[in-house]
Amino acid sequence: MVKVADIVNKLNARIVCGKCDLDRKLEFGFASDLMSDVLTIDTENLLLITGMNNLQTIRTSEMLDISHIIFVRDKKASKEMQELACEHGIALLECGYSMFRACAALNELGLKPVY
């Protein structure tokens, strides 16, 4: 289990939306830009790592009860995305790392892969 605060520090991430509990612990990470792949995941306590910055990412996360999304490659969440995420209690983070670098860093912290 990895604290959100440790994730933010390790990735030099910015919290852009949501009342992010920095002491909350996440167990799993899943990285994808294809929301159809994300829809196949049935795992609780999951951090979604993606570069897909559109409303569909928020809607997909809401359907799967994903509480935290980190956008990599310096992708920015639009105002509409932030509003929808806040409405559904989803915390949004942004970082400048590539998806590969972010995943490697998260693995070093102890975040587990889904498979």
mmCIF file of the C-alpha atoms, coordinates in Angstrom:
data_MODEL
# 
_entry.id   MODEL 
# 
loop_
_atom_site.group_PDB 
_atom_site.id 
_atom_site.type_symbol 
_atom_site.label_atom_id 
_atom_site.label_alt_id 
_atom_site.label_comp_id 
_atom_site.label_asym_id 
_atom_site.label_entity_id 
_atom_site.label_seq_id 
_atom_site.pdbx_PDB_ins_code 
_atom_site.Cartn_x 
_atom_site.Cartn_y 
_atom_site.Cartn_z 
_atom_site.occupancy 
_atom_site.B_iso_or_equiv 
_atom_site.pdbx_formal_charge 
_atom_site.auth_seq_id 
_atom_site.auth_comp_id 
_atom_site.auth_asym_id 
_atom_site.auth_atom_id 
_atom_site.pdbx_PDB_model_num 
ATOM 1   C CA . MET A 1 1   ? 0.000   0.000  0.000   1.00 0.00 ? 1   MET A CA 1 
ATOM 2   C CA . VAL A 1 2   ? 1.333   3.412  -0.966  1.00 0.00 ? 2   VAL A CA 1 
ATOM 3   C CA . LYS A 1 3   ? 0.262   6.755  0.490   1.00 0.00 ? 3   LYS A CA 1 
ATOM 4   C CA . VAL A 1 4   ? -1.000  9.343  -1.968  1.00 0.00 ? 4   VAL A CA 1 
ATOM 5   C CA . ALA A 1 5   ? 1.480   11.811 -0.421  1.00 0.00 ? 5   ALA A CA 1 
ATOM 6   C CA . ASP A 1 6   ? 4.348   9.501  -1.401  1.00 0.00 ? 6   ASP A CA 1 
ATOM 7   C CA . ILE A 1 7   ? 3.000   9.262  -4.949  1.00 0.00 ? 7   ILE A CA 1 
ATOM 8   C CA . VAL A 1 8   ? 2.747   13.055 -5.213  1.00 0.00 ? 8   VAL A CA 1 
ATOM 9   C CA . ASN A 1 9   ? 6.311   13.480 -3.928  1.00 0.00 ? 9   ASN A CA 1 
ATOM 10  C CA . LYS A 1 10  ? 7.863   10.714 -6.032  1.00 0.00 ? 10  LYS A CA 1 
ATOM 11  C CA . LEU A 1 11  ? 6.311   11.957 -9.279  1.00 0.00 ? 11  LEU A CA 1 
ATOM 12  C CA . ASN A 1 12  ? 6.537   15.689 -8.532  1.00 0.00 ? 12  ASN A CA 1 
ATOM 13  C CA . ALA A 1 13  ? 2.806   15.672 -9.176  1.00 0.00 ? 13  ALA A CA 1 
ATOM 14  C CA . ARG A 1 14  ? 0.266   18.445 -8.757  1.00 0.00 ? 14  ARG A CA 1 
ATOM 15  C CA . ILE A 1 15  ? -3.165  17.846 -7.259  1.00 0.00 ? 15  ILE A CA 1 
ATOM 16  C CA . VAL A 1 16  ? -5.562  19.733 -9.503  1.00 0.00 ? 16  VAL A CA 1 
ATOM 17  C CA . CYS A 1 17  ? -8.930  18.491 -8.349  1.00 0.00 ? 17  CYS A CA 1 
ATOM 18  C CA . GLY A 1 18  ? -10.583 16.807 -5.458  1.00 0.00 ? 18  GLY A CA 1 
ATOM 19  C CA . LYS A 1 19  ? -10.193 16.768 -1.741  1.00 0.00 ? 19  LYS A CA 1 
ATOM 20  C CA . CYS A 1 20  ? -7.207  14.503 -1.866  1.00 0.00 ? 20  CYS A CA 1 
ATOM 21  C CA . ASP A 1 21  ? -6.525  12.641 1.369   1.00 0.00 ? 21  ASP A CA 1 
ATOM 22  C CA . LEU A 1 22  ? -2.725  12.503 1.263   1.00 0.00 ? 22  LEU A CA 1 
ATOM 23  C CA . ASP A 1 23  ? -2.728  9.771  3.910   1.00 0.00 ? 23  ASP A CA 1 
ATOM 24  C CA . ARG A 1 24  ? -4.984  7.502  1.863   1.00 0.00 ? 24  ARG A CA 1 
ATOM 25  C CA . LYS A 1 25  ? -3.253  4.336  0.733   1.00 0.00 ? 25  LYS A CA 1 
ATOM 26  C CA . LEU A 1 26  ? -3.586  2.860  -2.739  1.00 0.00 ? 26  LEU A CA 1 
ATOM 27  C CA . GLU A 1 27  ? -2.612  -0.714 -3.492  1.00 0.00 ? 27  GLU A CA 1 
ATOM 28  C CA . PHE A 1 28  ? -2.774  -1.138 -7.262  1.00 0.00 ? 28  PHE A CA 1 
ATOM 29  C CA . GLY A 1 29  ? -1.886  0.817  -10.369 1.00 0.00 ? 29  GLY A CA 1 
ATOM 30  C CA . PHE A 1 30  ? -3.060  0.403  -13.945 1.00 0.00 ? 30  PHE A CA 1 
ATOM 31  C CA . ALA A 1 31  ? -1.631  2.343  -16.886 1.00 0.00 ? 31  ALA A CA 1 
ATOM 32  C CA . SER A 1 32  ? -3.497  2.763  -20.145 1.00 0.00 ? 32  SER A CA 1 
ATOM 33  C CA . ASP A 1 33  ? -4.595  5.334  -22.676 1.00 0.00 ? 33  ASP A CA 1 
ATOM 34  C CA . LEU A 1 34  ? -7.353  2.990  -23.885 1.00 0.00 ? 34  LEU A CA 1 
ATOM 35  C CA . MET A 1 35  ? -10.458 3.289  -21.755 1.00 0.00 ? 35  MET A CA 1 
ATOM 36  C CA . SER A 1 36  ? -11.713 0.013  -23.252 1.00 0.00 ? 36  SER A CA 1 
ATOM 37  C CA . ASP A 1 37  ? -8.766  -1.679 -21.504 1.00 0.00 ? 37  ASP A CA 1 
ATOM 38  C CA . VAL A 1 38  ? -9.520  0.147  -18.263 1.00 0.00 ? 38  VAL A CA 1 
ATOM 39  C CA . LEU A 1 39  ? -13.108 -1.140 -18.416 1.00 0.00 ? 39  LEU A CA 1 
ATOM 40  C CA . THR A 1 40  ? -11.795 -4.714 -18.153 1.00 0.00 ? 40  THR A CA 1 
ATOM 41  C CA . ILE A 1 41  ? -10.318 -4.038 -14.700 1.00 0.00 ? 41  ILE A CA 1 
ATOM 42  C CA . ASP A 1 42  ? -12.254 -5.110 -11.617 1.00 0.00 ? 42  ASP A CA 1 
ATOM 43  C CA . THR A 1 43  ? -9.858  -4.029 -8.877  1.00 0.00 ? 43  THR A CA 1 
ATOM 44  C CA . GLU A 1 44  ? -10.486 -1.845 -5.856  1.00 0.00 ? 44  GLU A CA 1 
ATOM 45  C CA . ASN A 1 45  ? -8.040  0.662  -4.420  1.00 0.00 ? 45  ASN A CA 1 
ATOM 46  C CA . LEU A 1 46  ? -6.647  1.496  -7.855  1.00 0.00 ? 46  LEU A CA 1 
ATOM 47  C CA . LEU A 1 47  ? -4.659  4.426  -9.251  1.00 0.00 ? 47  LEU A CA 1 
ATOM 48  C CA . LEU A 1 48  ? -5.238  5.014  -12.961 1.00 0.00 ? 48  LEU A CA 1 
ATOM 49  C CA . ILE A 1 49  ? -2.152  6.248  -14.817 1.00 0.00 ? 49  ILE A CA 1 
ATOM 50  C CA . THR A 1 50  ? -3.020  7.718  -18.218 1.00 0.00 ? 50  THR A CA 1 
ATOM 51  C CA . GLY A 1 51  ? -2.288  10.367 -20.787 1.00 0.00 ? 51  GLY A CA 1 
ATOM 52  C CA . MET A 1 52  ? -5.874  10.348 -22.038 1.00 0.00 ? 52  MET A CA 1 
ATOM 53  C CA . ASN A 1 53  ? -7.159  13.688 -20.827 1.00 0.00 ? 53  ASN A CA 1 
ATOM 54  C CA . ASN A 1 54  ? -10.813 13.819 -21.777 1.00 0.00 ? 54  ASN A CA 1 
ATOM 55  C CA . LEU A 1 55  ? -14.214 13.487 -20.146 1.00 0.00 ? 55  LEU A CA 1 
ATOM 56  C CA . GLN A 1 56  ? -14.414 9.793  -21.064 1.00 0.00 ? 56  GLN A CA 1 
ATOM 57  C CA . THR A 1 57  ? -11.528 9.088  -18.680 1.00 0.00 ? 57  THR A CA 1 
ATOM 58  C CA . ILE A 1 58  ? -13.490 10.623 -15.819 1.00 0.00 ? 58  ILE A CA 1 
ATOM 59  C CA . ARG A 1 59  ? -16.699 8.800  -16.779 1.00 0.00 ? 59  ARG A CA 1 
ATOM 60  C CA . THR A 1 60  ? -14.875 5.475  -17.033 1.00 0.00 ? 60  THR A CA 1 
ATOM 61  C CA . SER A 1 61  ? -13.244 6.015  -13.648 1.00 0.00 ? 61  SER A CA 1 
ATOM 62  C CA . GLU A 1 62  ? -16.579 6.899  -12.077 1.00 0.00 ? 62  GLU A CA 1 
ATOM 63  C CA . MET A 1 63  ? -18.135 3.675  -13.416 1.00 0.00 ? 63  MET A CA 1 
ATOM 64  C CA . LEU A 1 64  ? -15.316 1.612  -11.899 1.00 0.00 ? 64  LEU A CA 1 
ATOM 65  C CA . ASP A 1 65  ? -15.062 3.515  -8.593  1.00 0.00 ? 65  ASP A CA 1 
ATOM 66  C CA . ILE A 1 66  ? -11.504 4.644  -9.369  1.00 0.00 ? 66  ILE A CA 1 
ATOM 67  C CA . SER A 1 67  ? -10.742 7.366  -6.839  1.00 0.00 ? 67  SER A CA 1 
ATOM 68  C CA . HIS A 1 68  ? -7.422  8.711  -8.197  1.00 0.00 ? 68  HIS A CA 1 
ATOM 69  C CA . ILE A 1 69  ? -6.218  9.478  -11.717 1.00 0.00 ? 69  ILE A CA 1 
ATOM 70  C CA . ILE A 1 70  ? -2.754  10.733 -12.573 1.00 0.00 ? 70  ILE A CA 1 
ATOM 71  C CA . PHE A 1 71  ? -2.238  12.294 -15.984 1.00 0.00 ? 71  PHE A CA 1 
ATOM 72  C CA . VAL A 1 72  ? 1.267   11.734 -17.337 1.00 0.00 ? 72  VAL A CA 1 
ATOM 73  C CA . ARG A 1 73  ? 3.231   13.398 -20.161 1.00 0.00 ? 73  ARG A CA 1 
ATOM 74  C CA . ASP A 1 74  ? 2.266   16.800 -18.757 1.00 0.00 ? 74  ASP A CA 1 
ATOM 75  C CA . LYS A 1 75  ? -1.336  16.375 -19.904 1.00 0.00 ? 75  LYS A CA 1 
ATOM 76  C CA . LYS A 1 76  ? -3.708  18.853 -18.287 1.00 0.00 ? 76  LYS A CA 1 
ATOM 77  C CA . ALA A 1 77  ? -7.214  18.265 -16.986 1.00 0.00 ? 77  ALA A CA 1 
ATOM 78  C CA . SER A 1 78  ? -9.693  20.705 -18.495 1.00 0.00 ? 78  SER A CA 1 
ATOM 79  C CA . LYS A 1 79  ? -12.079 22.719 -16.353 1.00 0.00 ? 79  LYS A CA 1 
ATOM 80  C CA . GLU A 1 80  ? -14.929 20.420 -17.435 1.00 0.00 ? 80  GLU A CA 1 
ATOM 81  C CA . MET A 1 81  ? -12.909 17.348 -16.439 1.00 0.00 ? 81  MET A CA 1 
ATOM 82  C CA . GLN A 1 82  ? -12.109 18.873 -13.062 1.00 0.00 ? 82  GLN A CA 1 
ATOM 83  C CA . GLU A 1 83  ? -15.757 19.725 -12.415 1.00 0.00 ? 83  GLU A CA 1 
ATOM 84  C CA . LEU A 1 84  ? -16.951 16.214 -13.330 1.00 0.00 ? 84  LEU A CA 1 
ATOM 85  C CA . ALA A 1 85  ? -14.209 14.572 -11.262 1.00 0.00 ? 85  ALA A CA 1 
ATOM 86  C CA . CYS A 1 86  ? -15.000 16.716 -8.212  1.00 0.00 ? 86  CYS A CA 1 
ATOM 87  C CA . GLU A 1 87  ? -18.689 15.922 -8.617  1.00 0.00 ? 87  GLU A CA 1 
ATOM 88  C CA . HIS A 1 88  ? -17.853 12.207 -8.377  1.00 0.00 ? 88  HIS A CA 1 
ATOM 89  C CA . GLY A 1 89  ? -15.166 12.451 -5.701  1.00 0.00 ? 89  GLY A CA 1 
ATOM 90  C CA . ILE A 1 90  ? -12.281 11.598 -8.010  1.00 0.00 ? 90  ILE A CA 1 
ATOM 91  C CA . ALA A 1 91  ? -8.906  13.176 -7.281  1.00 0.00 ? 91  ALA A CA 1 
ATOM 92  C CA . LEU A 1 92  ? -6.954  14.335 -10.340 1.00 0.00 ? 92  LEU A CA 1 
ATOM 93  C CA . LEU A 1 93  ? -3.182  14.652 -10.381 1.00 0.00 ? 93  LEU A CA 1 
ATOM 94  C CA . GLU A 1 94  ? -0.831  15.788 -13.137 1.00 0.00 ? 94  GLU A CA 1 
ATOM 95  C CA . CYS A 1 95  ? 2.846   15.045 -13.697 1.00 0.00 ? 95  CYS A CA 1 
ATOM 96  C CA . GLY A 1 96  ? 5.391   15.682 -16.403 1.00 0.00 ? 96  GLY A CA 1 
ATOM 97  C CA . TYR A 1 97  ? 6.831   12.162 -16.449 1.00 0.00 ? 97  TYR A CA 1 
ATOM 98  C CA . SER A 1 98  ? 6.335   9.715  -19.297 1.00 0.00 ? 98  SER A CA 1 
ATOM 99  C CA . MET A 1 99  ? 4.006   6.823  -18.576 1.00 0.00 ? 99  MET A CA 1 
ATOM 100 C CA . PHE A 1 100 ? 6.967   4.424  -18.422 1.00 0.00 ? 100 PHE A CA 1 
ATOM 101 C CA . ARG A 1 101 ? 8.907   6.585  -15.976 1.00 0.00 ? 101 ARG A CA 1 
ATOM 102 C CA . ALA A 1 102 ? 5.841   7.152  -13.791 1.00 0.00 ? 102 ALA A CA 1 
ATOM 103 C CA . CYS A 1 103 ? 5.073   3.419  -13.683 1.00 0.00 ? 103 CYS A CA 1 
ATOM 104 C CA . ALA A 1 104 ? 8.676   2.565  -12.817 1.00 0.00 ? 104 ALA A CA 1 
ATOM 105 C CA . ALA A 1 105 ? 8.677   5.114  -9.987  1.00 0.00 ? 105 ALA A CA 1 
ATOM 106 C CA . LEU A 1 106 ? 5.338   3.868  -8.657  1.00 0.00 ? 106 LEU A CA 1 
ATOM 107 C CA . ASN A 1 107 ? 6.600   0.293  -8.738  1.00 0.00 ? 107 ASN A CA 1 
ATOM 108 C CA . GLU A 1 108 ? 9.646   1.366  -6.723  1.00 0.00 ? 108 GLU A CA 1 
ATOM 109 C CA . LEU A 1 109 ? 7.267   2.795  -4.114  1.00 0.00 ? 109 LEU A CA 1 
ATOM 110 C CA . GLY A 1 110 ? 5.500   -0.549 -3.860  1.00 0.00 ? 110 GLY A CA 1 
ATOM 111 C CA . LEU A 1 111 ? 2.364   0.076  -5.919  1.00 0.00 ? 111 LEU A CA 1 
ATOM 112 C CA . LYS A 1 112 ? 1.318   -3.318 -7.289  1.00 0.00 ? 112 LYS A CA 1 
ATOM 113 C CA . PRO A 1 113 ? 0.308   -4.041 -10.873 1.00 0.00 ? 113 PRO A CA 1 
ATOM 114 C CA . VAL A 1 114 ? -3.202  -5.371 -11.469 1.00 0.00 ? 114 VAL A CA 1 
ATOM 115 C CA . TYR A 1 115 ? -1.691  -8.267 -13.447 1.00 0.00 ? 115 TYR A CA 1 
# 
